Amino acid sequence: MFRHSLFHVFVLLLAITTVRALDDFEDFDAEDVLDPTSRLLLAEHARASNATLQWGPYRPNLYLGIRPRGLPETFLSGLMWYNVDNYQGIQKTRHSCEQSDEMRGYGWDIYDTRDGGRQVIHDDAHGVDLYTEFVKDEGNWGLRVRGVTRSPDTKTAIVFYFGTEGIARSKLLNDFDMKGFMNDVQYGGYIAGLGNFKLTVSRGPDSNRAAANNHAVGVSRPAERTHVRSLAVDGSSVWRARDYYMKVMQESVQMIQGVYPREQLPPATHMFNLNDSPDEGNLHFVQRNFVGNFEFDVLFEGEGDESMTSAKLTSLLDTAIASFDSRYAEVFSPSEPFHSPDYISFGKSLLSNLLGGIGYFHGSGLVDISDAAYDDEEYEEFWVDRGPPSVVETQPFELFSAVPSRPFFPRGFYWDEGFHLVPILKWDPDLALDIMKSWFNLVDDEGWIAREQILGQEARSKVPPEFQTQYPTYANPPTLVLALAAFVDAVESNSVPEGFSVPVGDDIPQQFIKFPDSSPRNAHLHSPILARAALKSIYPSLRTHFNWYRRTQSADIRSWHNADKPRPPSWTEGYRWRGRTPDHCLTSGLDDYPRARPPHPAEMHVDLMAWVGAMASAMIKVGTFTGAPDAEITRYEKILAGIKGNLEEMHWNEATEAYCDLGWDPETESRVHECHVGYVTLIPFMVGLVPAEKVGKIVRALRDPDVLWSEFGIRSLSKGDEAFGQGENYWRGSIWMNMNYMILRALQNNFENPRVPEKDRGLIAETYKALRINLVNNVYKQWEATGFAWEQYEEGTGKPKGVKHFLGWTSLITVIMNMPEELA
């Protein structure tokens, strides 16, 4: 009832606000951008939406880890398991997702961030397929853990744990039994911001089986019972639950070994069992041991909410799956030739794993604040000696974000997130906006957002030390800003839904209570008033970020300009990535893509120029939508015009028919083109900055198999480049889905552009159709063969490369399948 009452308030506020004139944003004060009614409207919508987003598997680095968002230092939970057929299984205790785990695939088959769904983990090493089914209702949630073993005699130990920290407490409610518990185990507690709670671990069905108690240890703690252990630990280390559990097991084993000789030790199913000790503590382990298939539930009930039962969990799960299937058919119905059940299941899995990879992160980061960190790199060999660092720990921040890869990159990445938001924006626009707000809340006073968000010790534990520190002059491709512009497009293209009246003159709308069923996902699309208020709240941070971007990444055109060269159309629009070395430009996102060697302060990077152009275009769109002053819009238009002019005058190379970087030639003391045809030279095309008359030249290079075309997608680097396939070979030929998606969209947009010559349209349409089929077919083929989506794919064979379970931008395949089969 709580969620519905909040949404009722929200709808009434929406009714009041809708009748307000739409021209009340004239005075755009960055210090006070929202009127009181808009603030209240946004706050009530946030509360209503949060009722469906409060809980989730928001620890994506784990196979299953449930926590609330927005309430740091309160409650964490997780799941561990291992095989107990022998003594060795515990050495492979599953907890965090790891690249090295012997899995045949894992992930969410069906998952929606608001409702829940089903994950399947195919654990070959432990001989079990583990199903984790999660649902939520108001402030309650339920988790069903099911195991289907490869052999009816396979023995499995399962441990559910939860911990409380900060202003939270918890304790066991059952009466203590030294031999464990025959029935459900219940805990009670309190969470600041949520109130009292009760957590139940169910006994499960009668079909559950346990090992025979054929040893004295088994008699004292029978395998068929539930065993518990509570520990008092530092709240900031609850996330290290696996380490604590292994220490408890080690102490227990040592005690048993001290009693029994080697030949009389108990079997593993009794050796590795908790010695019940439900003392006061804030970290609680609940262990079950099974033989063959098994099932049990974890049921969480918040204060004042209706009870959560196993029967209700089943009903909610059935509803969540049916709702997901129906919505997927509506939003992502695949176009030919990808409408078969196999491709549909494939698409659902990709989308579900993107949504199931959304996490809530909280903690401090590491930032270098030394003078060297703020160095503008305006001297030669700037990368050789940057001076001593001065790394400080920031204040705690929070972030709600998808992740590129649960096992390898389980944290927020700035430029990845813009691509993650493409399918999320189609599926749940309000969720997408929620994520964007979270990111732009990280903008500091200067306008900087760290390109990697490594917040807190748990996130830091997955990152090598040399990559943990962030630098306040380092940028990343601004895809998040482009996502905001896409959100504006979605709002402006959305029709007024049934149940809403359109104000005419002084008439007051009468019908507002009949809000569409999809309103928790689409409220902003159905109300431009709400969308405008939301984006207006973001706009000051967005503007500061845009200014920081141009200021810190600018290139000095005047100082290095050769008098023999024509005057550029703009003396301000030239850009250079900071953080370059001879072999890498990590800030560009295209780490080892070839650039001028050695780096030089006079160089200019064409991809960065294009990204800033796309950013300026987005600022025009968002600024216009939010009612920014005309002077600001004019400024953005001037910046965009200067970038377009300088791209043509300074970066276009007629010989290669490509937009190229500018390097420095010490002999002529002038800038010269550094051309490495591939993703870098294509980015002006990808973001829509190429004049119509040059589109055909770009597409012909795309279609050339000796240059960029392969039967598996567009190569990252031309096959004819001397750096092709060399060195690390990361962005030197491999096929990446994010860039191929942008190429597809550019082909689609240019086909629809009436200024593109008719003679080029046939080639554009043919390239689009073939590329779309090549991309989907290969990613699907490799998913079938390996059980995973991957970070990148070999250009010659299509085989997977790099990180597996890469369900960040590779999930764009779901969107690609939904794109039209042909351009017409």
QUIKAGI-V692690 format. One record per backbone hydrogen bond with DSSP energy under -1.0 kcal/mol. NH is the residue of the N-H (numbers start at 1). CO is the residue of the C=O. If there is no record, write none. Layout:
# QUIKAGI-V692690
nh,co
NH,CO
NH,CO
This chain:
# QUIKAGI-V692690
nh,co
5,1
6,2
7,3
8,4
9,5
10,6
11,7
12,8
13,9
14,10
15,11
16,12
17,13
18,14
20,17
28,26
29,27
39,35
40,36
41,37
42,38
43,39
44,40
45,41
46,42
47,43
48,44
49,45
50,46
52,49
54,50
56,67
58,56
59,65
62,59
63,95
67,56
69,54
76,163
77,66
78,161
79,64
80,159
81,94
82,157
84,155
91,88
92,89
93,90
94,81
97,61
101,98
103,101
104,122
107,120
109,118
110,118
112,116
116,112
117,134
118,110
119,132
120,107
121,130
122,105
123,121
123,128
124,122
125,102
128,123
129,148
130,121
131,146
132,119
133,144
134,117
135,142
136,115
137,140
140,137
141,300
142,135
143,298
144,133
145,296
146,131
147,294
148,129
150,127
154,151
156,290
157,82
158,288
159,80
160,286
161,78
162,284
163,76
164,282
165,74
168,166
169,190
171,188
173,186
180,177
181,226
185,201
187,199
188,171
189,197
190,169
191,195
192,167
194,191
195,191
197,189
198,301
199,187
200,299
201,185
202,297
208,205
214,212
219,215
220,216
221,217
225,222
226,181
227,287
229,285
230,277
231,283
237,234
238,235
240,237
244,240
245,241
246,242
247,243
248,244
249,245
250,246
251,247
252,248
253,249
254,250
255,251
256,252
257,253
258,254
259,256
260,256
264,261
265,262
270,267
271,267
272,268
273,271
277,228
279,277
282,231
283,231
284,162
285,229
286,160
287,227
288,158
290,156
291,209
292,154
294,147
296,145
298,143
299,200
300,141
301,198
305,302
313,309
314,310
315,311
316,312
317,313
318,314
319,315
320,316
321,317
322,318
323,319
324,320
325,321
326,322
327,323
328,324
329,325
330,326
331,327
332,328
335,817
338,335
344,340
345,341
346,342
347,343
348,344
349,345
350,346
351,347
352,348
353,349
354,350
355,351
356,352
358,355
359,401
360,58
361,399
363,397
367,392
368,470
369,390
375,372
384,381
392,367
394,365
397,363
399,361
401,359
405,409
409,405
411,409
414,451
417,413
420,416
421,417
422,419
424,420
425,421
426,422
427,423
428,424
430,521
432,428
433,429
434,430
435,431
436,432
437,433
438,434
439,435
440,436
441,437
442,439
444,448
453,412
456,364
460,456
461,457
462,459
463,460
467,464
468,465
470,366
474,471
479,477
482,478
483,479
484,480
485,481
486,482
487,483
488,484
489,485
490,486
491,487
492,488
493,489
500,497
507,504
515,513
519,516
521,518
522,518
523,519
526,522
531,527
532,528
533,529
534,530
535,531
536,532
537,533
539,535
542,538
543,539
544,540
545,541
546,542
547,543
548,544
549,545
550,546
551,547
552,548
553,549
555,574
557,555
561,558
565,562
574,572
576,553
581,584
585,591
588,585
589,586
593,590
603,600
604,662
605,575
609,605
610,606
611,607
612,608
613,609
614,610
615,611
616,612
617,613
618,614
619,615
620,616
621,617
622,618
623,619
624,620
625,621
626,622
628,623
633,629
634,630
635,631
636,632
637,633
638,634
639,635
640,636
641,637
642,638
643,639
644,640
645,641
646,642
647,643
648,644
649,645
650,646
652,647
653,658
657,653
658,653
660,651
661,674
662,604
663,672
665,670
669,665
670,665
672,663
674,661
679,716
682,678
683,679
686,682
687,683
688,685
689,684
694,691
698,694
699,695
700,696
701,697
702,698
703,699
707,704
708,701
708,704
709,704
713,710
715,708
718,677
719,707
721,718
724,721
725,732
726,723
729,726
735,793
740,736
741,737
742,738
743,739
744,740
745,741
746,742
747,743
748,744
749,745
750,746
751,747
752,748
756,753
760,757
764,760
765,761
766,762
767,763
768,764
769,765
770,766
771,767
772,768
773,769
774,770
775,771
776,772
777,773
778,774
779,775
780,776
781,777
782,778
783,779
784,780
785,781
786,782
787,783
791,803
792,801
793,735
794,799
798,794
801,792
805,789
806,789
807,805
808,404
811,808
812,809
813,810
814,811
816,812
817,813
